[in-house]
Amino acid sequence: MKCGAVPEKSAGNWLQAREHKKERMADTKENIEKDVLFLYVSISGREKGMVDNYAIIENYLMIRMPEEIDHHRAVLISRTADDYIAHSKIVNIVFDFEDTKFMDSSGIGVIMGRYKKISCFGGKVFAINTSRRIRQLLAVSGMQKLITIME
């Protein structure tokens, strides 16, 4: 089903989602970027407190990416992130690449899939702590046009 499509039996849910989208879009890009920087600073001292490399802070899902992102890990990251998105009031996603040394196209798929889910309702996706190699991979794949890469 395409973003914004209305299933016949769930028009009420669609109206709620539409109202939720309007609320989300009230945030400006500047405010979101400031929030991301603040959240990064606030969790950098508590990294060990993140359960399974995931944390929800306000309306942000923070995902600390593993050292290597291949197909097997990408599936697990996608499923876990989707569970958080489905069961929490997530507006934005922040991928933290601080520990990441290797990422193949599966990692791009993880980011792209979460971007599609979040952007449908006006949310944003951010990448932080990207190495030169990861930034190059994101640039070559065209992800720079879709997500905000913060250095």
C-alpha positions as CSV (number, residue, x, y, z in Angstrom):
1,M,0.0,0.0,0.0
2,K,1.4,3.4,-0.9
3,C,2.0,6.1,1.7
4,G,-1.3,8.0,2.3
5,A,-3.5,5.2,0.8
6,V,-6.7,4.7,2.7
7,P,-7.8,1.1,3.4
8,E,-11.6,0.9,3.4
9,K,-11.9,-0.6,6.9
10,S,-9.5,1.8,8.6
11,A,-10.5,5.3,7.5
12,G,-10.6,6.3,11.2
13,N,-7.0,5.2,11.6
14,W,-6.0,7.1,8.5
15,L,-7.6,10.3,9.8
16,Q,-5.6,9.9,13.0
17,A,-2.4,9.3,11.1
18,R,-3.1,12.4,9.0
19,E,-3.6,14.6,12.1
20,H,-0.4,13.1,13.5
21,K,1.4,14.0,10.3
22,K,0.3,17.6,10.6
23,E,1.6,17.7,14.2
24,R,5.0,16.3,13.1
25,M,5.4,18.7,10.2
26,A,5.2,21.6,12.7
27,D,8.9,21.0,13.6
28,T,11.3,23.0,11.4
29,K,14.5,21.5,10.1
30,E,16.6,23.8,12.3
31,N,14.8,22.7,15.5
32,I,15.2,19.1,14.5
33,E,18.9,19.4,13.9
34,K,19.4,21.2,17.2
35,D,17.4,18.4,18.9
36,V,19.6,15.8,17.3
37,L,22.8,17.5,18.4
38,F,21.4,17.9,21.9
39,L,20.3,14.2,22.0
40,Y,23.7,13.0,20.8
41,V,25.5,15.0,23.5
42,S,23.1,13.8,26.1
43,I,23.5,10.1,25.3
44,S,27.3,10.2,24.5
45,G,28.0,9.9,28.2
46,R,25.4,7.1,28.8
47,E,26.2,4.9,25.8
48,K,26.2,1.7,28.0
49,G,22.7,2.6,29.1
50,M,21.3,1.9,25.6
51,V,19.5,-1.4,25.5
52,D,20.5,-3.5,22.5
53,N,21.9,-0.4,20.8
54,Y,18.4,1.2,20.6
55,A,17.0,4.1,22.7
56,I,14.0,6.3,22.5
57,I,14.6,9.8,23.6
58,E,11.6,12.1,23.3
59,N,10.3,11.3,19.8
60,Y,13.6,10.1,18.4
61,L,14.7,6.6,17.9
62,M,18.4,6.4,18.3
63,I,20.1,3.4,16.7
64,R,23.8,2.7,17.3
65,M,24.9,0.8,14.2
66,P,27.2,-2.3,14.7
67,E,30.8,-2.5,13.6
68,E,29.8,-4.5,10.5
69,I,26.5,-4.1,8.7
70,D,25.9,-7.1,6.4
71,H,22.7,-8.8,5.2
72,H,22.1,-10.8,8.4
73,R,22.5,-7.8,10.8
74,A,20.5,-5.5,8.4
75,V,17.5,-7.8,8.8
76,L,17.7,-7.7,12.6
77,I,18.2,-3.9,12.7
78,S,15.2,-3.4,10.3
79,R,12.9,-5.6,12.3
80,T,13.8,-4.1,15.6
81,A,13.5,-0.5,14.3
82,D,10.2,-1.3,12.7
83,D,8.9,-2.7,16.1
84,Y,9.9,0.5,17.8
85,I,8.3,2.7,15.1
86,A,5.1,0.6,15.2
87,H,4.7,0.6,19.0
88,S,6.1,4.0,20.0
89,K,5.6,7.6,19.0
90,I,8.7,7.9,16.9
91,V,8.9,11.0,14.7
92,N,12.6,10.9,13.7
93,I,15.4,8.3,13.5
94,V,19.1,8.9,14.2
95,F,21.6,6.3,13.0
96,D,24.9,6.5,14.9
97,F,27.8,5.1,12.9
98,E,30.5,5.7,15.5
99,D,31.5,2.0,15.7
100,T,30.8,1.1,12.1
101,K,33.8,0.1,10.0
102,F,32.0,-1.9,7.2
103,M,28.7,-1.4,5.6
104,D,27.4,-3.0,2.3
105,S,24.3,-2.2,0.3
106,S,22.2,-4.0,3.0
107,G,23.0,-1.0,5.3
108,I,21.7,1.4,2.7
109,G,18.6,-0.7,2.5
110,V,18.1,-0.4,6.3
111,I,18.3,3.4,6.1
112,M,16.1,3.6,3.0
113,G,13.4,1.4,4.5
114,R,13.2,3.4,7.7
115,Y,13.3,6.6,5.7
116,K,10.2,5.5,3.7
117,K,8.3,4.6,6.9
118,I,9.2,7.8,8.8
119,S,9.0,10.4,5.9
120,C,5.5,9.2,5.1
121,F,4.4,11.1,8.2
122,G,6.8,14.0,7.9
123,G,9.6,12.5,10.0
124,K,13.3,12.9,9.3
125,V,16.3,10.5,9.3
126,F,19.8,11.6,10.5
127,A,23.2,10.0,10.4
128,I,25.8,11.0,13.0
129,N,29.4,10.0,13.6
130,T,30.0,8.9,10.0
131,S,33.5,8.1,9.0
132,R,34.8,9.3,5.6
133,R,34.2,5.8,4.2
134,I,30.5,5.7,5.4
135,R,29.9,9.3,4.1
136,Q,31.3,8.3,0.7
137,L,29.0,5.3,0.6
138,L,26.0,7.4,1.5
139,A,26.9,10.0,-1.1
140,V,27.4,7.4,-3.9
141,S,24.1,5.8,-3.1
142,G,22.3,9.2,-3.2
143,M,21.2,9.1,0.5
144,Q,22.5,12.6,1.1
145,K,19.4,13.9,-0.8
146,L,17.1,12.0,1.6
147,I,18.7,12.1,5.0
148,T,20.7,14.7,7.0
149,I,24.3,13.6,7.5
150,M,25.7,15.5,10.5
151,E,29.4,15.6,11.1
